[in-house]
Amino acid sequence: MEEKRTRRKHGMLKIFYGMDDDAGQANLNPCDIDGAHFKPDMYLDKLVKEKGLTDLMDRESDMVKQIKALDSDMQTLVYENYNKFISATDTIRKMKNDFKKMEDEMDGLVTNMAAITEFSACISNTLQDRRQQINKLSGVHSLLKKLQFLFELPARLKKCIEMKAYSQAVRYYTKARAVLHQYQHMPSFHAIQSDCNEIIAELRTKLREQFRNNESTPKQLAECVDLLLQLKEPADELCDEFLSHSQQKLDEDLLEMESQLKLKTGSNVSLPTTDSQEIEQALRNIPMDVLEFVDHSCNTFLSNMCLMIASYKELFVNRQASEDCDQQELEKIAHIKLGKFVNSRMELYFQYIKERVEAEKETGDNTILVRALDRFHRRLQAINKLLPECNIMDKGTDIVSKAAQDRVHHYTKKLRQHFGDTLTDARQTLCAPRLIAKQDSANLSDVLNTITQSIIDQIKQVLANLQGFVANDITFAHAPYFRGPFCSRDIRELLVVGFLRHINSVAQELCDGSGDKSSAPPALLLLLSRLLQDFGSSTVGYLLLCVDEQFMVEDKCKLTSVTELCNEAKETAQKLLNHYVKFQGLTISQMLRKSVETRDWLNTIEPRNVRAVMKRVVEDITSIDSQVGYLYEEGTRKAHSSDSSKRTFSFSAARSKSRQVQYAPSNTMDTSLLSNIQKLFSEKIEIFSAVEFSKVSVLTGIIKISLKTFLECVRLRTFGRYGLQQIQVDTHYLQLYLWRFVSDENLVHFLLDEIVGSAVHRCINPSLMEASVIEVICDRG
């Protein structure tokens, strides 16, 4: 409603001033009561047709209210416009009065200026004749005042010195120095100059005493330097005296750092003290930790160094030079001396910090060391801003970088030492490999899990400690070295990759039998082979992924790849497993070889039981089977026949009967030729073939080596009748138990058959034992 009234009010004003807008012209509706083309008759007819009596009465009362409101608004507008017109008329009338008054004042000003000009011309004409005389008298007066100042100068200088107003004395002297020097050939001026020189010499002495006073404030020192420079004192001597004065305090701080360093390294420290300093000296003899050491050195040495540099630059570099002083030459000399001094003192400071940081070798946690290095790096920034040309930040960053590298080397040694201790513990656990199959023996899988988890936890702990060097709140962590080479080269390659390759190297030394490690128990070889196989499968990738994520290693082009490390671990695992098979096979072969070589097979008695060595062989292979089963899966093997335990004897018996005929005296055929012909049609057995990562493959390799050794030993001996029968009993006993350990039972059948055949071939009186008797003996054994 209020908006409608405002719109109507504006419309009435436009109509009053004859301003019709485009919207009003566009509205041609005759029933629009607010439009320019409104027709009352048509509007009334429309209302009568469309509205009822009640609506018409309401509409009438509403229109009456609107008419009254419009009348009121019209009266208000007319009143407001009338007031504005009246106010404008008053303003114009007042402006006319003001301008008239201003014109009167300007006329008076013009009259006054004319009078002043006339009076000035009159004065100039009156004094024109005496002007030169007045100027001459003024010059004489000025000269007399200067001469009076010169004659009074010695007395004034003495009075200033007595009042310790040294700056005022220097100001008097510098003001008159050029005049005295110019007229020194005149006796009167020469006497004044001599007196002044004696007084100024005394002033120089007092200023130097104040300059050398340890209790002088920086403001007093600045004043002394400024006054001495104004008195033409050599700038290089003043610089040397200031630096020498500052060196005393800095050397005291360095001496305290050196004493703390000796306390840490265990050297004897004796500092001269008085009785009043006993308590303080007792506290000083307590070694500080690295954070306290760095913090104390920053608060003493670095703070004093910053204060010295700031004061020195204010005194000699940034000072406001007088006209008599060559500022550029002074700045050059001052910069050279300051640079040499700061470099010499900071070199000692860096050396002490470096030695103290290197002393933190036995620390496991880096938290305190990183905080100390961060504080050291932060405080160096203040000196670097004061003196950027000395490259102090670069030297400080090198110390921090060297400390980080030393920590990486330290942790590398710790990891290798930890792995060596882990191997030692494993040796002690596995020192009796023959007891592994018993109930109270150690479970190899538990030992493996312990070693694996111990290595992973140790690497994670080391990475967590080193991560402090690249934390976001550490200032030096944003340096290029810590964002690049430290993460990729030092931590990833040197620490983690180097440690993983160290494990491979130790394992290969066990395989090669170098050093004292040739006596490693075979169970340890088996354990390490499984460990490295797991490393090649998953652990290496997991550890390198942890490094890359924690230290944000992105560019891996020149880094060792995960695939390369995994392949190295798998190759080493294969070597370990092959060496384990060879070691166990040769151990059993040694027993079989001694049992064959130490027995008289020609004169032996008729066999009544299985030899003890064969039982020992079966026991050892059973123990090895249990040992390997803890770490490796069963593996695949060919299907066994239902008569595996009887098959060897029947096959051997049939073959032996044919051979018995061949060995008959009446037979003239070459039995060696027949044997070689049979070997041509048999499958070739590769004894030292590659071993797969499965229990069946490992046991097959060990049994092949053992039986092959047994076969070669039999071929080198000569047998009697009962010796041949003993070989029959032994091979049948081995067949009863060994077939279940290999991947293909035919392999055991073939080798055992070759052993019996070789014994028959080497027997002088071949006579085989009945199968039933062999079974009875073996069952009883």
Secondary structure, DSSP 8 states (H G I E B T S, - for coil): -HHHHHHHHHHHHHHHTT---HHHHH---TT-TTSTT--HHHHHHHHHHHS-HHHHHHHHHHHHHHHHHHHHHHHHHHHHHHHHHHHHHHHHHHHHHHHHHHHHHHHHHHHHHHHHHHHHHHHHHHHTTTHHHHHHHHHHHHHHHHHHHHHHHHHHHHHHHHTT-HHHHHHHHHHHHHHHHHTTTSHHHHHHHHHHHHHHHHHHHHHHHHHH-TT--HHHHHHHHHHHHHTT--HHHHHHHHHHHHHHHHHHHHHHHHHHHHHHHT--------GGGHHHHHHHTS---HHHHHHHHIIIIIHHHHHHHHHHIIIIISS---TTS-HHHHHHHHHHHHHHHHHHHHHHHHHHHHHHHHTTTS-S--HHHHHHHHHHHHHHHHHHHH-GGG-HHHHHHHHHHHHHHHHHHHHHHHHHHHHHHHHHHHHHHTS-GGGTTSTTS--HHHHHHHHHHHHHHHHHHHHHHHGGGG-TT-GGGGSHHHHTHIIIIIIIIIIIIHHHHHHHHHHHHHHHT-GGGGG--HHHHHHHHHHHHHIIIIIHHHHHHHHHHHTT----TTS--HHHHHHHHHHHHHHHHHHHHHHHHHHHHHHHHHHHHTS-SSS-----S--HHHHHHHHHHHHHHHHHHTTS---------TTHHHHHHHHHHHHHHHHHHHTSTT--S-HHHHHHHHHHTS----TT----SSHHHHHHHHHHHHHHHHHHHHHTS-B-HHHHHHHHHHHHHHHHHHGGGSS-HHHHHHHHHHHHHHHHHTBSS-----HHHHHHHHHH-
